[in-house]
Amino acid sequence: MKREDLDKFEKLIGQLQSVYDELSVLSKKSPNDAVNTFKLQFINTLIADSNALLRERYRPFADFQQFDKDQVPQNSDVVFILSQYLECFEKLRSDNVVWHDFKWCWSLEGDSPDAERIYVCTVTPKRLQEKG
């Protein structure tokens, strides 16, 4: 991963988590209600941006591109898909985070092929938090 990928990652995961949290509340109240088209356009943009960052290796579903705006999904459908994306983001994160100088850090590629790795501090990976 490169620094610009980390910046995209942090922005997207924050946005995905926010939308997931909001729609989870709606889904508990009315799981079968349709997501309005205004929100759906932003959700689809987040998914497209996520697919570009996650690439084939980390994408949750190879054949899922976005929700069909003509067949508006239900709240519970969107929550299901977003939860899969959040898990895949965590897998990407776990694969690129290392213990360095007594703290968890992203291990990023340098600016050139022979440059040293760059370490950016972060929180403990979720999977290790759950074990500890």
The first five atom37 places (N, CA, C, CB, O) and aatype in JSON, in Angstrom:
{
  "aatype": [12, 11, 1, 6, 3, 10, 3, 11, 13, 6, 11, 10, 9, 7, 5, 10, 5, 15, 19, 18, 3, 6, 10, 15, 19, 10, 15, 11, 11, 15, 14, 2, 3, 0, 19, 2, 16, 13, 11, 10, 5, 13, 9, 2, 16, 10, 9, 0, 3, 15, 2, 0, 10, 10, 1, 6, 1, 18, 1, 14, 13, 0, 3, 13, 5, 5, 13, 3, 11, 3, 5, 19, 14, 5, 2, 15, 3, 19, 19, 13, 9, 10, 15, 5, 18, 10, 6, 4, 13, 6, 11, 10, 1, 15, 3, 2, 19, 19, 17, 8, 3, 13, 11, 17, 4, 17, 15, 10, 6, 7, 3, 15, 14, 3, 0, 6, 1, 9, 18, 19, 4, 16, 19, 16, 14, 11, 1, 10, 5, 6, 11, 7],
  "atom_mask": [
    [1, 1, 1, 1, 1],
    [1, 1, 1, 1, 1],
    [1, 1, 1, 1, 1],
    [1, 1, 1, 1, 1],
    [1, 1, 1, 1, 1],
    [1, 1, 1, 1, 1],
    [1, 1, 1, 1, 1],
    [1, 1, 1, 1, 1],
    [1, 1, 1, 1, 1],
    [1, 1, 1, 1, 1],
    [1, 1, 1, 1, 1],
    [1, 1, 1, 1, 1],
    [1, 1, 1, 1, 1],
    [1, 1, 1, 0, 1],
    [1, 1, 1, 1, 1],
    [1, 1, 1, 1, 1],
    [1, 1, 1, 1, 1],
    [1, 1, 1, 1, 1],
    [1, 1, 1, 1, 1],
    [1, 1, 1, 1, 1],
    [1, 1, 1, 1, 1],
    [1, 1, 1, 1, 1],
    [1, 1, 1, 1, 1],
    [1, 1, 1, 1, 1],
    [1, 1, 1, 1, 1],
    [1, 1, 1, 1, 1],
    [1, 1, 1, 1, 1],
    [1, 1, 1, 1, 1],
    [1, 1, 1, 1, 1],
    [1, 1, 1, 1, 1],
    [1, 1, 1, 1, 1],
    [1, 1, 1, 1, 1],
    [1, 1, 1, 1, 1],
    [1, 1, 1, 1, 1],
    [1, 1, 1, 1, 1],
    [1, 1, 1, 1, 1],
    [1, 1, 1, 1, 1],
    [1, 1, 1, 1, 1],
    [1, 1, 1, 1, 1],
    [1, 1, 1, 1, 1],
    [1, 1, 1, 1, 1],
    [1, 1, 1, 1, 1],
    [1, 1, 1, 1, 1],
    [1, 1, 1, 1, 1],
    [1, 1, 1, 1, 1],
    [1, 1, 1, 1, 1],
    [1, 1, 1, 1, 1],
    [1, 1, 1, 1, 1],
    [1, 1, 1, 1, 1],
    [1, 1, 1, 1, 1],
    [1, 1, 1, 1, 1],
    [1, 1, 1, 1, 1],
    [1, 1, 1, 1, 1],
    [1, 1, 1, 1, 1],
    [1, 1, 1, 1, 1],
    [1, 1, 1, 1, 1],
    [1, 1, 1, 1, 1],
    [1, 1, 1, 1, 1],
    [1, 1, 1, 1, 1],
    [1, 1, 1, 1, 1],
    [1, 1, 1, 1, 1],
    [1, 1, 1, 1, 1],
    [1, 1, 1, 1, 1],
    [1, 1, 1, 1, 1],
    [1, 1, 1, 1, 1],
    [1, 1, 1, 1, 1],
    [1, 1, 1, 1, 1],
    [1, 1, 1, 1, 1],
    [1, 1, 1, 1, 1],
    [1, 1, 1, 1, 1],
    [1, 1, 1, 1, 1],
    [1, 1, 1, 1, 1],
    [1, 1, 1, 1, 1],
    [1, 1, 1, 1, 1],
    [1, 1, 1, 1, 1],
    [1, 1, 1, 1, 1],
    [1, 1, 1, 1, 1],
    [1, 1, 1, 1, 1],
    [1, 1, 1, 1, 1],
    [1, 1, 1, 1, 1],
    [1, 1, 1, 1, 1],
    [1, 1, 1, 1, 1],
    [1, 1, 1, 1, 1],
    [1, 1, 1, 1, 1],
    [1, 1, 1, 1, 1],
    [1, 1, 1, 1, 1],
    [1, 1, 1, 1, 1],
    [1, 1, 1, 1, 1],
    [1, 1, 1, 1, 1],
    [1, 1, 1, 1, 1],
    [1, 1, 1, 1, 1],
    [1, 1, 1, 1, 1],
    [1, 1, 1, 1, 1],
    [1, 1, 1, 1, 1],
    [1, 1, 1, 1, 1],
    [1, 1, 1, 1, 1],
    [1, 1, 1, 1, 1],
    [1, 1, 1, 1, 1],
    [1, 1, 1, 1, 1],
    [1, 1, 1, 1, 1],
    [1, 1, 1, 1, 1],
    [1, 1, 1, 1, 1],
    [1, 1, 1, 1, 1],
    [1, 1, 1, 1, 1],
    [1, 1, 1, 1, 1],
    [1, 1, 1, 1, 1],
    [1, 1, 1, 1, 1],
    [1, 1, 1, 1, 1],
    [1, 1, 1, 1, 1],
    [1, 1, 1, 0, 1],
    [1, 1, 1, 1, 1],
    [1, 1, 1, 1, 1],
    [1, 1, 1, 1, 1],
    [1, 1, 1, 1, 1],
    [1, 1, 1, 1, 1],
    [1, 1, 1, 1, 1],
    [1, 1, 1, 1, 1],
    [1, 1, 1, 1, 1],
    [1, 1, 1, 1, 1],
    [1, 1, 1, 1, 1],
    [1, 1, 1, 1, 1],
    [1, 1, 1, 1, 1],
    [1, 1, 1, 1, 1],
    [1, 1, 1, 1, 1],
    [1, 1, 1, 1, 1],
    [1, 1, 1, 1, 1],
    [1, 1, 1, 1, 1],
    [1, 1, 1, 1, 1],
    [1, 1, 1, 1, 1],
    [1, 1, 1, 1, 1],
    [1, 1, 1, 1, 1],
    [1, 1, 1, 0, 1]
  ],
  "atom_positions": [
    [[0.84, -1.18, 0.0], [0.0, 0.0, 0.0], [0.88, 1.24, 0.0], [-0.95, 0.0, 1.21], [1.99, 1.24, 0.53]],
    [[0.36, 2.27, -0.59], [1.05, 3.55, -0.62], [0.31, 4.55, 0.27], [1.17, 4.09, -2.07], [-0.82, 4.3, 0.69]],
    [[0.95, 5.67, 0.55], [0.36, 6.68, 1.43], [-0.98, 7.18, 0.88], [1.32, 7.86, 1.61], [-1.93, 7.37, 1.65]],
    [[-1.08, 7.39, -0.43], [-2.35, 7.88, -1.0], [-3.46, 6.83, -0.85], [-2.17, 8.25, -2.49], [-4.63, 7.18, -0.71]],
    [[-3.08, 5.54, -0.87], [-4.07, 4.48, -0.63], [-4.57, 4.53, 0.81], [-3.47, 3.09, -0.94], [-5.76, 4.34, 1.07]],
    [[-3.66, 4.79, 1.74], [-4.04, 4.9, 3.15], [-5.0, 6.08, 3.36], [-2.8, 5.08, 4.03], [-5.98, 5.96, 4.09]],
    [[-4.72, 7.2, 2.71], [-5.61, 8.36, 2.82], [-7.01, 8.02, 2.29], [-5.03, 9.57, 2.05], [-8.01, 8.37, 2.91]],
    [[-7.07, 7.33, 1.14], [-8.37, 6.91, 0.58], [-9.05, 5.92, 1.52], [-8.18, 6.27, -0.81], [-10.25, 6.02, 1.77]],
    [[-8.27, 4.97, 2.04], [-8.79, 3.96, 2.95], [-9.46, 4.63, 4.16], [-7.66, 3.02, 3.42], [-10.6, 4.3, 4.49]],
    [[-8.76, 5.55, 4.8], [-9.29, 6.19, 6.01], [-10.55, 6.99, 5.72], [-8.23, 7.1, 6.63], [-11.49, 6.97, 6.51]],
    [[-10.58, 7.68, 4.6], [-11.78, 8.44, 4.23], [-12.95, 7.49, 3.98], [-11.51, 9.3, 2.99], [-14.04, 7.69, 4.52]],
    [[-12.72, 6.47, 3.16], [-13.8, 5.54, 2.8], [-14.32, 4.75, 3.99], [-13.32, 4.59, 1.73], [-15.53, 4.58, 4.13]],
    [[-13.44, 4.26, 4.84], [-13.91, 3.45, 5.95], [-14.74, 4.29, 6.92], [-12.73, 2.81, 6.69], [-15.71, 3.8, 7.51]],
    [[-14.36, 5.54, 7.09], [-15.16, 6.44, 7.92], [-16.54, 6.68, 7.34], [0.0, 0.0, 0.0], [-17.54, 6.66, 8.05]],
    [[-16.59, 6.91, 6.03], [-17.87, 7.14, 5.38], [-18.73, 5.88, 5.38], [-17.66, 7.62, 3.94], [-19.92, 5.94, 5.67]],
    [[-18.13, 4.73, 5.06], [-18.88, 3.47, 5.07], [-19.44, 3.16, 6.45], [-17.98, 2.33, 4.61], [-20.59, 2.75, 6.59]],
    [[-18.61, 3.37, 7.48], [-19.07, 3.1, 8.85], [-20.22, 4.01, 9.23], [-17.91, 3.27, 9.84], [-21.17, 3.57, 9.88]],
    [[-20.14, 5.25, 8.85], [-21.21, 6.21, 9.15], [-22.53, 5.81, 8.48], [-20.8, 7.61, 8.7], [-23.57, 5.81, 9.12]],
    [[-22.47, 5.48, 7.2], [-23.67, 5.06, 6.47], [-24.2, 3.75, 7.05], [-23.37, 4.89, 4.95], [-25.41, 3.59, 7.22]],
    [[-23.3, 2.83, 7.34], [-23.7, 1.56, 7.94], [-24.43, 1.78, 9.27], [-22.47, 0.65, 8.16], [-25.49, 1.2, 9.51]],
    [[-23.87, 2.63, 10.12], [-24.49, 2.91, 11.43], [-25.89, 3.5, 11.26], [-23.61, 3.87, 12.25], [-26.83, 3.09, 11.93]],
    [[-26.01, 4.46, 10.37], [-27.31, 5.1, 10.15], [-28.33, 4.11, 9.59], [-27.16, 6.3, 9.18], [-29.47, 4.06, 10.06]],
    [[-27.93, 3.34, 8.6], [-28.87, 2.39, 7.99], [-29.16, 1.2, 8.9], [-28.31, 1.9, 6.67], [-30.23, 0.59, 8.79]],
    [[-28.25, 0.86, 9.79], [-28.52, -0.21, 10.76], [-29.67, 0.16, 11.67], [-27.26, -0.51, 11.6], [-30.53, -0.67, 11.98]],
    [[-29.7, 1.41, 12.09], [-30.8, 1.9, 12.93], [-32.11, 1.82, 12.15], [-30.54, 3.36, 13.42], [-33.12, 1.32, 12.66]],
    [[-32.1, 2.31, 10.91], [-33.29, 2.26, 10.07], [-33.72, 0.82, 9.8], [-33.05, 2.99, 8.74], [-34.9, 0.5, 9.77]],
    [[-32.73, -0.05, 9.59], [-33.02, -1.44, 9.29], [-33.68, -2.16, 10.46], [-31.75, -2.17, 8.89], [-34.52, -3.04, 10.26]],
    [[-33.31, -1.79, 11.66], [-33.93, -2.41, 12.84], [-35.38, -1.99, 12.98], [-33.15, -2.04, 14.12], [-36.24, -2.77, 13.39]],
    [[-35.66, -0.74, 12.64], [-37.03, -0.23, 12.73], [-37.88, -0.72, 11.56], [-37.03, 1.31, 12.76], [-39.01, -1.17, 11.74]],
    [[-37.32, -0.64, 10.35], [-38.07, -0.97, 9.12], [-37.14, -1.66, 8.11], [-38.69, 0.31, 8.5], [-36.72, -1.03, 7.14]],
    [[-36.84, -2.94, 8.33], [-35.88, -3.61, 7.46], [-36.3, -3.7, 6.0], [-35.62, -4.97, 7.97], [-35.45, -3.76, 5.11]],
    [[-37.6, -3.72, 5.75], [-38.09, -3.89, 4.38], [-38.37, -2.59, 3.65], [-39.33, -4.72, 4.4], [-38.78, -2.6, 2.49]],
    [[-38.16, -1.45, 4.32], [-38.34, -0.17, 3.66], [-37.23, 0.06, 2.63], [-38.35, 0.98, 4.69], [-36.09, -0.37, 2.82]],
    [[-37.58, 0.71, 1.56], [-36.61, 1.01, 0.5], [-35.72, 2.18, 0.9], [-37.34, 1.33, -0.84], [-36.16, 3.11, 1.58]],
    [[-34.48, 2.11, 0.47], [-33.55, 3.23, 0.67], [-33.92, 4.29, -0.35], [-32.04, 2.77, 0.51], [-34.16, 3.99, -1.51]],
    [[-33.97, 5.55, 0.1], [-34.36, 6.58, -0.87], [-33.25, 6.8, -1.9], [-34.67, 7.9, -0.14], [-32.08, 6.54, -1.65]],
    [[-33.65, 7.28, -3.06], [-32.72, 7.4, -4.19], [-31.61, 8.41, -3.92], [-33.48, 7.79, -5.44], [-30.51, 8.28, -4.46]],
    [[-31.88, 9.41, -3.11], [-30.85, 10.39, -2.76], [-29.7, 9.68, -2.04], [-31.44, 11.53, -1.88], [-28.53, 9.86, -2.41]],
    [[-30.02, 8.89, -1.02], [-28.98, 8.17, -0.29], [-28.33, 7.1, -1.16], [-29.57, 7.52, 0.97], [-27.12, 6.88, -1.09]],
    [[-29.12, 6.45, -1.98], [-28.61, 5.37, -2.81], [-27.51, 5.83, -3.76], [-29.74, 4.74, -3.59], [-26.55, 5.1, -4.01]],
    [[-27.64, 7.04, -4.29], [-26.59, 7.52, -5.2], [-25.26, 7.68, -4.46], [-27.0, 8.86, -5.84], [-24.2, 7.4, -5.03]],
    [[-25.3, 8.12, -3.21], [-24.07, 8.27, -2.42], [-23.52, 6.91, -1.99], [-24.32, 9.15, -1.19], [-22.31, 6.7, -1.97]],
    [[-24.4, 6.01, -1.66], [-23.98, 4.65, -1.29], [-23.29, 3.99, -2.48], [-25.19, 3.79, -0.83], [-22.24, 3.36, -2.33]],
    [[-23.86, 4.14, -3.67], [-23.25, 3.57, -4.86], [-21.88, 4.18, -5.16], [-24.16, 3.76, -6.05], [-20.97, 3.49, -5.62]],
    [[-21.74, 5.47, -4.91], [-20.44, 6.12, -5.1], [-19.41, 5.55, -4.12], [-20.57, 7.65, -4.92], [-18.27, 5.28, -4.51]],
    [[-19.81, 5.37, -2.87], [-18.91, 4.78, -1.87], [-18.5, 3.36, -2.27], [-19.57, 4.77, -0.49], [-17.34, 2.97, -2.11]],
    [[-19.45, 2.6, -2.77], [-19.15, 1.23, -3.18], [-18.19, 1.22, -4.37], [-20.45, 0.47, -3.52], [-17.26, 0.42, -4.41]],
    [[-18.42, 2.09, -5.34], [-17.53, 2.16, -6.5], [-16.11, 2.54, -6.08], [-18.06, 3.18, -7.53], [-15.14, 1.94, -6.54]],
    [[-15.99, 3.54, -5.21], [-14.68, 3.95, -4.71], [-14.03, 2.83, -3.9], [-14.81, 5.22, -3.86], [-12.81, 2.63, -3.97]],
    [[-14.84, 2.11, -3.13], [-14.32, 0.99, -2.34], [-13.83, -0.13, -3.25], [-15.41, 0.46, -1.39], [-12.77, -0.7, -3.0]],
    [[-14.59, -0.44, -4.29], [-14.17, -1.49, -5.23], [-12.82, -1.14, -5.87], [-15.23, -1.68, -6.32], [-11.97, -2.01, -6.05]],
    [[-12.64, 0.13, -6.2], [-11.38, 0.57, -6.81], [-10.21, 0.4, -5.85], [-11.48, 2.03, -7.27], [-9.13, -0.02, -6.25]],
    [[-10.43, 0.71, -4.58], [-9.36, 0.59, -3.59], [-9.11, -0.87, -3.21], [-9.7, 1.4, -2.34], [-7.96, -1.3, -3.1]],
    [[-10.17, -1.62, -3.0], [-10.03, -3.01, -2.56], [-9.5, -3.93, -3.65], [-11.36, -3.52, -2.07], [-8.87, -4.96, -3.38]],
    [[-9.76, -3.55, -4.89], [-9.36, -4.35, -6.05], [-9.89, -5.77, -5.9], [-7.82, -4.35, -6.22], [-10.59, -6.08, -4.94]],
    [[-9.55, -6.61, -6.82], [-10.1, -7.97, -6.86], [-9.77, -8.78, -5.6], [-9.59, -8.71, -8.08], [-10.6, -9.56, -5.13]],
    [[-8.6, -8.59, -5.07], [-8.15, -9.4, -3.93], [-9.02, -9.24, -2.69], [-6.73, -9.03, -3.58], [-9.26, -10.22, -1.99]],
    [[-9.5, -8.03, -2.42], [-10.22, -7.78, -1.17], [-11.71, -7.5, -1.33], [-9.59, -6.62, -0.47], [-12.43, -7.41, -0.34]],
    [[-12.18, -7.36, -2.55], [-13.6, -7.09, -2.76], [-14.45, -8.21, -2.19], [-13.9, -6.91, -4.25], [-14.1, -9.39, -2.34]],
    [[-15.56, -7.88, -1.53], [-16.38, -8.94, -0.93], [-17.08, -9.83, -1.95], [-17.4, -8.33, -0.04], [-17.22, -11.03, -1.73]],
    [[-17.51, -9.26, -3.07], [-18.22, -10.02, -4.1], [-17.71, -9.57, -5.47], [-19.77, -9.82, -3.99], [-17.86, -8.41, -5.84]],
    [[-17.11, -10.49, -6.19], [-16.5, -10.14, -7.48], [-17.5, -9.58, -8.48], [-15.83, -11.36, -8.07], [-17.15, -8.73, -9.31]],
    [[-18.75, -10.04, -8.41], [-19.73, -9.62, -9.42], [-20.64, -8.47, -8.95], [-20.58, -10.79, -9.81], [-21.56, -8.09, -9.68]],
    [[-20.41, -7.93, -7.77], [-21.24, -6.83, -7.29], [-20.55, -5.5, -7.57], [-21.53, -6.98, -5.77], [-19.45, -5.24, -7.08]],
    [[-21.21, -4.67, -8.37], [-20.67, -3.35, -8.71], [-21.33, -2.24, -7.92], [-20.83, -3.08, -10.2], [-20.65, -1.37, -7.37]],
    [[-22.67, -2.28, -7.85], [-23.44, -1.28, -7.12], [-24.9, -1.72, -7.1], [-23.29, 0.14, -7.75], [-25.28, -2.67, -7.77]],
    [[-25.7, -1.01, -6.33], [-27.13, -1.29, -6.28], [-27.8, -0.74, -7.54], [-27.77, -0.69, -5.01], [-27.41, 0.32, -8.04]],
    [[-28.78, -1.44, -8.02], [-29.54, -1.01, -9.19], [-30.53, 0.07, -8.75], [-30.29, -2.23, -9.85], [-31.39, -0.18, -7.9]],
    [[-30.4, 1.25, -9.32], [-31.26, 2.36, -8.91], [-32.72, 2.15, -9.33], [-30.74, 3.66, -9.5], [-33.62, 2.78, -8.79]],
    [[-32.93, 1.26, -10.31], [-34.3, 0.96, -10.74], [-34.97, -0.11, -9.87], [-34.3, 0.5, -12.19], [-36.2, -0.21, -9.83]],
    [[-34.17, -0.89, -9.18], [-34.68, -1.88, -8.24], [-34.15, -1.5, -6.86], [-34.25, -3.34, -8.64], [-33.25, -2.14, -6.32]],
    [[-34.71, -0.47, -6.31], [-34.22, 0.13, -5.07], [-34.14, -0.93, -3.96], [-35.12, 1.3, -4.64], [-35.13, -1.6, -3.67]],
    [[-32.96, -1.07, -3.34], [-32.8, -2.08, -2.29], [-33.48, -1.68, -0.98], [-31.31, -2.32, -2.04], [-33.8, -0.52, -0.74]],
    [[-33.7, -2.68, -0.15], [-34.26, -2.46, 1.18], [-33.13, -2.08, 2.13], [-35.02, -3.71, 1.69], [-31.95, -2.35, 1.87]],
    [[-33.51, -1.46, 3.24], [-32.51, -1.08, 4.25], [-31.63, -2.27, 4.64], [-33.2, -0.52, 5.5], [-30.41, -2.15, 4.72]],
    [[-32.27, -3.42, 4.88], [-31.51, -4.59, 5.33], [-30.53, -5.09, 4.26], [-32.48, -5.72, 5.72], [-29.47, -5.61, 4.6]],
    [[-30.88, -4.93, 2.99], [-29.96, -5.32, 1.91], [-28.7, -4.47, 1.93], [-30.66, -5.2, 0.53], [-27.59, -4.98, 1.8]],
    [[-28.88, -3.18, 2.1], [-27.73, -2.27, 2.11], [-26.87, -2.52, 3.34], [-28.21, -0.79, 2.08], [-25.64, -2.5, 3.25]],
    [[-27.49, -2.74, 4.48], [-26.73, -3.04, 5.7], [-25.9, -4.3, 5.51], [-27.68, -3.21, 6.91], [-24.73, -4.35, 5.9]],
    [[-26.5, -5.32, 4.9], [-25.78, -6.57, 4.64], [-24.54, -6.32, 3.78], [-26.7, -7.59, 3.96], [-23.45, -6.76, 4.11]],
    [[-24.72, -5.61, 2.67], [-23.6, -5.35, 1.75], [-22.53, -4.49, 2.42], [-24.11, -4.66, 0.47], [-21.34, -4.78, 2.32]],
    [[-22.95, -3.44, 3.11], [-21.96, -2.56, 3.75], [-21.17, -3.3, 4.82], [-22.66, -1.33, 4.37], [-19.98, -3.05, 5.0]],
    [[-21.82, -4.22, 5.54], [-21.09, -4.99, 6.56], [-20.01, -5.84, 5.9], [-22.06, -5.88, 7.36], [-18.93, -6.02, 6.47]],
    [[-20.28, -6.37, 4.73], [-19.28, -7.16, 4.0], [-18.1, -6.28, 3.58], [-19.91, -7.83, 2.76], [-16.94, -6.69, 3.67]],
    [[-18.4, -5.08, 3.12], [-17.33, -4.16, 2.74], [-16.48, -3.77, 3.95], [-17.92, -2.9, 2.09], [-15.26, -3.71, 3.86]],
    [[-17.12, -3.5, 5.08], [-16.37, -3.14, 6.28], [-15.44, -4.27, 6.71], [-17.33, -2.77, 7.42], [-14.31, -4.02, 7.13]],
    [[-15.9, -5.5, 6.61], [-15.04, -6.65, 6.95], [-13.86, -6.75, 5.99], [-15.85, -7.96, 6.92], [-12.75, -7.07, 6.41]],
    [[-14.1, -6.5, 4.73], [-13.01, -6.56, 3.74], [-12.01, -5.43, 3.94], [-13.58, -6.51, 2.32], [-10.81, -5.62, 3.73]],
    [[-12.48, -4.27, 4.34], [-11.57, -3.17, 4.67], [-10.71, -3.57, 5.87], [-12.36, -1.87, 4.98], [-9.51, -3.27, 5.9]],
    [[-11.31, -4.24, 6.85], [-10.54, -4.67, 8.01], [-9.49, -5.71, 7.62], [-11.47, -5.23, 9.09], [-8.39, -5.71, 8.17]],
    [[-9.82, -6.6, 6.68], [-8.85, -7.58, 6.21], [-7.68, -6.88, 5.51], [-9.52, -8.59, 5.25], [-6.52, -7.22, 5.75]],
    [[-7.99, -5.91, 4.67], [-6.93, -5.13, 4.01], [-6.05, -4.46, 5.06], [-7.55, -4.07, 3.07], [-4.83, -4.47, 4.96]],
    [[-6.69, -3.88, 6.06], [-5.96, -3.2, 7.13], [-5.07, -4.18, 7.89], [-6.93, -2.52, 8.09], [-3.89, -3.91, 8.13]],
    [[-5.63, -5.32, 8.27], [-4.87, -6.32, 9.02], [-3.66, -6.82, 8.24], [-5.77, -7.5, 9.38], [-2.61, -7.08, 8.82]],
    [[-3.8, -6.94, 6.94], [-2.7, -7.41, 6.11], [-1.6, -6.38, 5.92], [-3.23, -7.82, 4.77], [-0.51, -6.72, 5.47]],
    [[-1.87, -5.14, 6.27], [-0.89, -4.07, 6.05], [-0.44, -3.36, 7.32], [-1.45, -3.06, 5.11], [0.24, -2.34, 7.26]],
    [[-0.83, -3.92, 8.46], [-0.46, -3.33, 9.75], [0.53, -4.27, 10.44], [-1.72, -3.09, 10.66], [0.35, -5.49, 10.45]],
    [[1.59, -3.69, 11.01], [2.63, -4.47, 11.68], [2.95, -3.85, 13.04], [3.92, -4.55, 10.8], [2.66, -2.68, 13.29]],
    [[3.55, -4.66, 13.9], [4.05, -4.18, 15.19], [5.43, -3.6, 14.94], [4.09, -5.33, 16.28], [6.34, -4.32, 14.55]],
    [[5.6, -2.3, 15.15], [6.85, -1.6, 14.84], [7.15, -0.6, 15.94], [6.76, -0.89, 13.46], [6.31, 0.24, 16.26]],
    [[8.33, -0.68, 16.51], [8.74, 0.23, 17.59], [7.71, 0.28, 18.71], [8.98, 1.64, 17.03], [7.37, 1.36, 19.21]],
    [[7.21, -0.89, 19.11], [6.27, -1.04, 20.23], [4.91, -0.4, 20.02], [6.87, -0.47, 21.46], [4.25, 0.02, 20.97]],
    [[4.49, -0.32, 18.75], [3.15, 0.19, 18.44], [2.69, -0.39, 17.11], [3.12, 1.75, 18.4], [3.51, -0.83, 16.3]],
    [[1.39, -0.37, 16.88], [0.84, -0.83, 15.61], [0.96, 0.28, 14.59], [-0.64, -1.27, 15.77], [0.62, 1.43, 14.84]],
    [[1.46, -0.12, 13.41], [1.68, 0.86, 12.34], [1.31, 0.25, 10.99], [3.15, 1.34, 12.32], [1.45, -0.95, 10.76]],
    [[0.83, 1.12, 10.12], [0.7, 0.74, 8.71], [2.1, 0.63, 8.16], [-0.16, 1.79, 7.9], [2.95, 1.47, 8.43]],
    [[2.36, -0.41, 7.38], [3.64, -0.57, 6.7], [3.4, -0.23, 5.23], [4.21, -2.04, 6.86], [2.79, -1.0, 4.49]],
    [[3.88, 0.94, 4.83], [3.59, 1.48, 3.5], [4.83, 1.48, 2.62], [3.03, 2.9, 3.61], [5.96, 1.58, 3.1]],
    [[4.59, 1.37, 1.32], [5.68, 1.46, 0.36], [6.26, 2.87, 0.37], [5.2, 1.08, -1.07], [5.54, 3.85, 0.59]],
    [[7.56, 2.96, 0.13], [8.2, 4.25, 0.01], [7.85, 4.91, -1.32], [0.0, 0.0, 0.0], [7.15, 4.32, -2.14]],
    [[8.34, 6.11, -1.52], [8.04, 6.87, -2.74], [8.7, 6.3, -3.99], [8.47, 8.29, -2.57], [8.24, 6.57, -5.1]],
    [[9.76, 5.52, -3.83], [10.43, 4.92, -4.98], [10.65, 3.44, -4.67], [11.78, 5.64, -5.29], [10.56, 3.03, -3.51]],
    [[10.93, 2.63, -5.68], [11.08, 1.19, -5.46], [12.16, 0.83, -4.43], [11.41, 0.52, -6.77], [12.01, -0.16, -3.71]],
    [[13.23, 1.61, -4.35], [14.29, 1.29, -3.4], [14.23, 2.13, -2.13], [15.63, 1.48, -4.07], [15.16, 2.1, -1.33]],
    [[13.15, 2.87, -1.93], [12.99, 3.67, -0.71], [12.6, 2.77, 0.46], [11.93, 4.79, -0.92], [12.01, 1.71, 0.27]],
    [[12.94, 3.2, 1.66], [12.57, 2.44, 2.86], [11.06, 2.5, 3.07], [13.31, 2.99, 4.11], [10.38, 3.4, 2.58]],
    [[10.58, 1.51, 3.8], [9.14, 1.48, 4.12], [8.81, 2.65, 5.04], [8.74, 0.13, 4.79], [9.66, 3.12, 5.8]],
    [[7.57, 3.09, 4.95], [7.08, 4.18, 5.78], [6.13, 3.57, 6.81], [6.37, 5.3, 4.92], [5.3, 2.73, 6.46]],
    [[6.24, 3.98, 8.05], [5.38, 3.46, 9.11], [4.51, 4.58, 9.66], [6.22, 2.82, 10.24], [5.0, 5.63, 10.07]],
    [[3.21, 4.33, 9.66], [2.24, 5.32, 10.15], [1.45, 4.64, 11.26], [1.28, 5.84, 8.99], [0.81, 3.61, 11.05]],
    [[1.49, 5.23, 12.46], [0.85, 4.62, 13.62], [-0.67, 4.52, 13.45], [1.17, 5.41, 14.88], [-1.3, 5.37, 12.82]],
    [[-1.22, 3.46, 14.04], [-2.66, 3.22, 13.98], [-3.09, 2.48, 15.24], [-3.04, 2.41, 12.71], [-2.28, 2.25, 16.14]],
    [[-4.34, 2.12, 15.31], [-4.85, 1.37, 16.46], [-4.62, -0.12, 16.23], [-6.36, 1.66, 16.69], [-4.29, -0.55, 15.13]],
    [[-4.8, -0.89, 17.29], [-4.66, -2.34, 17.21], [-5.67, -2.9, 16.2], [-4.87, -2.99, 18.6], [-6.83, -2.49, 16.19]],
    [[-5.23, -3.82, 15.35], [-6.18, -4.44, 14.42], [-7.37, -5.06, 15.15], [-5.47, -5.5, 13.57], [-7.2, -5.64, 16.23]],
    [[-8.55, -4.94, 14.57], [-9.78, -5.39, 15.21], [-9.71, -6.85, 15.63], [-10.95, -5.18, 14.28], [-10.16, -7.2, 16.72]],
    [[-9.17, -7.69, 14.8], [-9.1, -9.13, 15.12], [-8.24, -9.39, 16.34], [-8.55, -9.91, 13.93], [-8.51, -10.33, 17.09]],
    [[-7.21, -8.59, 16.56], [-6.36, -8.76, 17.74], [-7.03, -8.15, 18.98], [-4.99, -8.12, 17.51], [-6.81, -8.64, 20.09]],
    [[-7.82, -7.11, 18.81], [-8.55, -6.52, 19.94], [-9.52, -7.54, 20.51], [-9.3, -5.25, 19.51], [-9.66, -7.65, 21.72]],
    [[-10.19, -8.29, 19.62], [-11.21, -9.25, 20.04], [-10.58, -10.41, 20.79], [-11.99, -9.76, 18.84], [-11.22, -10.99, 21.67]],
    [[-9.33, -10.77, 20.45], [-8.66, -11.89, 21.11], [-8.12, -11.51, 22.48], [-7.53, -12.41, 20.24], [-8.04, -12.34, 23.38]],
    [[-7.73, -10.24, 22.61], [-7.04, -9.8, 23.81], [-7.89, -9.46, 24.93], [0.0, 0.0, 0.0], [-7.4, -9.08, 25.99]]
  ]
}
